[in-house]
Amino acid sequence: MMVDPEIRKQIIDAYKKRSRTDTGGVYLIQNTQNGKILVEIASDIEAAKNRFSFSQKTGSCVNLKLNRDWTLFGPDAFVFEVAETLDKSETQSPMEFRQDLNVLKKMWMEKYEPGSLY
């Protein structure tokens, strides 16, 4: 099925103009079979959620730390949860935003026993 070139151009333009989120955060991927948790950060939390969803649908592992259990238990054994979000300020550089996210990640990792983390 061929899409009219003008419609295709409009779709591409709309995609390019979509608003990018400046909301990052800490997210958890939990193995529901053994309770282990992966704590990670993303400068675009929605993109991280979409990557996880895509990985589950395709069966491809979303993170190498999970690979063994992903293969053993299957992708449906894992759940994605946004633990905390953080909005990037207009004056913050991407590197400063990433540093703030890393601080949040450390705080979240301290909430769990080391043996329960990937």
N, C-alpha and C positions, 0 to 999 in steps of 0.2 A: 504494500500500500504506500503510495507516494503522497507526501504532504506538500501542499501548495507552497512554493518557495517564499511567498510573502508571509504566509502564516508561520512557516518555520522561522523566518527572520524575526517575527514578532515574539515568538516563544523564546528564542535565544536572547533577544533584548530584555525581555521580562526577567529571565533567569539572571542575567548579568546585573540588573538593577535591583534585584531582591535585597531586602535589608539583611545585613549580616548581624548576627547577635554579638553583643559585647558582654555576654553573660557566660562566665566560666564556672568552674566549681570542682568539687570533689565528688567522685562517684565510687560506688561499691559494686563489684561483681561477686555474688555469693554462689557457692556451690551448695545446692540444697541437699546433696547426698552426704557430704561430710562436714558441712558447716564452714569450710575455709572461705576466706574473704580476700579479694584483691582490692586494695585501695589505690585509686589513681586520680589524676587531675586532667582537666581539659580546659583550654582557653575558650572553647565553644562546646558547652555541655550538650546542646541539642545534637551536634555533629557526633559526639561520642555515643549518645543514645542510638542514633541512626546506624553507626558502625556496628554496634553490638547487635542490633536487630538484624542487620544484613548478614552478619556472621552467623547468627542463629539459623536464619533461613537457608543459607548456603552450606552450613556445616563447617565452615572454615573457622579456625580458632582466632579469636579476637586479640589474644595476647599470649606471647610465648610462655609466660609463667604458668598459664592455665593448660598448656598443650596436652600434658600427660592425662590430666583429669578430664579434659574436654573430649579426648579420644576414648577414655575409659567409660565415662558416664553419659557422654553425648551432650550436644548443645542445649537441649531442653532442661538439663540439670542445673543450669545457671540462670540467675536473675540479675537484672540491672537495677540499681537504685541510686538516685541522686541524693547524696548525703547533705551537701550544702552548696549553695550557689553564691557567686561573688560577681558583682557588676564591675566592669572595667571603667575607671573614671576617664574623663576626656583628657586629663593631663598626664595620665599614666602611659609610659612606654610599654610595648609588648613584653620587654624583659622584666620591668618592674611588676607587671601584672602576673607574670609567670612566677616571680619570686614570692609574691603574696599567696599564690595558689600552692606553692611548695610548703609554705608555713602552715597553711590549712591542712595539707595532706599529712604533715608530721603530727599535727594535733589529733587528726582522726586515727592515725596509726597507733597513737598512744592509748586509745580507748580499747584496744584489743590485745589479747595475749599474743606474743610473738609466734607461738606455735599454731595459732588459728589463721595466720596470714600467709598468703602466697609470696 
